[in-house]
Amino acid sequence: MGVHDLVVGFGDTVILDHLDLDVYRGEILGVIGASGSGKSVLTRAILGLLPKRAGQIEIFGEDVDTISPDAKRLLEHKCGVMFQNGALFSALTVKDNIKFPMREHLHLSDGLLDEMAMLKIEMVGLPADAADKSPSELSGGMTKRAALARALALDPQIIFLDEPTSGLDPIGAAEFDVLIGSLHNTLDMTVFMVTHDVDSLHQICDRVAAIGDGRVIAAGTIAAMLASNNPWLHAYFNGVRGRSGAA
């Protein structure tokens, strides 16, 4: 996936200013940046949920602005999204939330849809009885897993995760990192993960891209980030809340 010369703004405010970023097939890319730097805006622009003022977005070699509607629909099948707060439909059960994208895009019997939804529930480590619960009956960690199951509903080749461990306790966050890493290896998919969790970056990310001043200020391995002379990166990875600053 490639983002080239991307410009996104609201009114007179430019959020992404001629940003360039390449995402390599099969990698887990962690996207970091200060609050308001445009991490989530970038995700939404790639997904077509926010309009762009300029630039080019290519997914699997396809320019999303020039492909036909049918080709775009097929491209959407290859992308899964897990929003920060889950964004589950409150009026639907967990199973029906997972079945929702399947109903929209696949022509299958209800029985087969149920079987596929239960498989996704098992894949993300939820108990079978979670299937018939409503989102309001789930804990924070279970909500995250249910949202991940829905993101995996169409067996995507690339998955977008927006702050997947936000709000989880350290043990829950570590378990979720293990889950993402396991699914990435098992399903051979690409992961685009917006995060502020330094442990996640160390544990499962192949590369990290840092956004600042509307652009990618650095991209590379954790080792490259740690060796960077950029003041913000140095503070991010070596500050009191970074790993090397821990007691």
N, C-alpha and C positions, 0 to 999 in steps of 0.2 A: 504494500500500500504506500502511496506517495502523496504528500501534500506539498504544493509548490506555490510560493508567492501569495499565500492566503491572506486576505484582508477581511476582517469581520468587525463590525462596530454597531453601536446604538446611538443614534442621533449624531452629536458632534464628537462622541467618545469612540476612539479606535481601540478595540480590545486586542485583536491580532493584527500585527502590522507587517505584512509581507513575510509570513512565517513559512519555513521550509522544514519538512520532516519526512524521513523514510522509515517505514516499519517493515522489517524483514519477515518473510514467511517462516512460521514455526517458532518465532521467538516470543518471550514474555517481555514486553516493554513497559517499564514504569515511567509515568509522566508526572513530574513534580513541578512545583512552583509556589510562590507566595499566594496567600489568599487574594482573590481578585485578579490573578495573573492571566486567567483565560483557559485553564485546564479543561474545565467542563464545557466552556464555550467551544473549544477545539473539538471535543468529542461530538457535540451536538451539530456542529458545522459539517463534520465528516459524514454524519448520519443523515444530513439533509433536514435536520430539525430547526436549524437556524440559517437564514440566507447569508450568503457571502457577497462582498462587494467586488472582489477580484480574486484571481487565483484559480488553481486547478486541483481537483481531488481525483485520484485514481485508486480504485480498489480492484485487486486482482487484474491489473493492467487495463481496466475499463475506465474511461473518463465518464464520471457520473453525469456530466452535463450534456453529453452527446449521444449516449446510448438510448435505444428505444425504450418505451415503457415496459414492454415485455422483458427486455434484457435487464432493466432496472429491478423488476419484480424478482427475477431469478437471482440477482445480486443480493437483494434483501434476504433471500433464503439463506445465504451464506454468512449472514451477520447476526450475531446475538448481542443483546444489550441488557446489562444489569444496572439499573439506576441506583443512586446513592441510598435512598430511603426505601428501596424495594419497589415502590410504585405498583404494588399489587392491587387488583380491583377488590375493594372491600366487600362488595356484595357477592363475590364468587368464592367458592372454596379453593383451597390450594390446588386440588386436582383440576378444577375448572379454569383456574388462572393459567396453569401449564397448558391445558388443552386449547386455550383461546387462540394463540398464534397458529396452532395446528388446524383448527377449524377454518381460519382465515385463508390458509395457504394450501392445505392438503385436502384431498377428497377421499376420506376414509370413513369406515363405519364407526359408530359410537363405541362399540366394543374394542376395536383396535386402538382408537384414540385413548380409551381408558388404560389399556395395556401399556401404551407408549408413555403416558403420563406417569404411571406407577413406576416404570423403568427409570424415568428421570428423577423421581422422588428417591428411589433407591440409590441412584448414582451420586446424589449430593449428600447422602448420609442422613436423610430424614426418616423417621419411623413410618411404617405404612399407615398408621392411624392418623398421621398428619394430613393425609389426602383429603379428608372430609372436614377438616377444621377451617374456620374463616381466618383471615389475616389477623383479626383482633385477638384471636386465641393463641397466637404464636409469640414466643419469646423473640428478643432481638436477633439472636443467632439463628433461630429457625426461620425467621422472616428473610434473612440474608440467603439462606440455603434454598428457600422456596423461590426467591427471585432469581437465583442462579439456575435453578431447575427450569424456570420459564425461559430464561435466556438460552438454554440449551435445547429448547423444544424442537427446533427444526434442524438439529445437528449442524450448527454453524461451523464454518472454517476459520472465522475470526470472531472473537468475543470482546466486547467493550465493557469494562468494569469501572464504575465511577465510585471511588472511595469504598471498596468492598469490605474493609475491616473497620470502617468508621463506626464508633459507638460500641464496639465489642471490647470485652476485657482482654487482657494480654493472652490468657489461655485460649479463649475463643478465637482471637485474631490469629494466633499461631496455628490452631486447628484449621481455620479457613484457608490460610496460606498453603498448608499441606494439601488440602482438598483441591485448590486451584492448580497446584503443581502436579498433582496426580492426574487430574482431568486433562491438563495440557499434554502430558506425556501419553496418556491412554488414547486420547482422541486426535492427537497430532494437529492441534489447532494453534492459531496465533492469538495472543492475548495482548490487548491494549488496555493498560490499567492505570487510571488516574489515582494517585494515592499520596498521602503524606506520611505513611507508616514506614519509618526507616528500616524496621525489622523485615517488613515485606520485601523491600528493595534488596536487602542482603540475602534473604532466604530463597527467593524464587525468580527474581528478575535477571534476564540475560543482559539487558542494557537499560539505561536510564536516560530520559530526555528531560532537560530542565528548561522551563519557560520563564522568561523575564523580559520586561519592556516589549511585550507583544511578539517576541520571537523565541526561537530555540537558542539559548545561550550556550548550551553544551549538550552533547549526546555521546554516550559511550558506556563502558562497563563501570561497575562500582569502583574498581581500582582506579579508573580514569577520573571518576568524580572525586575520589578521595585525594588524588594527586593534583587536582585543579587549583589554580591560584585565584579563581574567581571568589571574591569576598562572600557573596551570598552562598555559594556552594560550600565553601569552607565552614561557614557558620551552620549551615543545614546539617552537614554530616559530622562535624566535629564539635558542635556546641554542647551545652549541658544536657540537651535532650537527645543528642546523637549517641551512637553506640560507644564511641571512644571517650565520650564525656561521662559515661555511667560509672558509678562507684563500684 
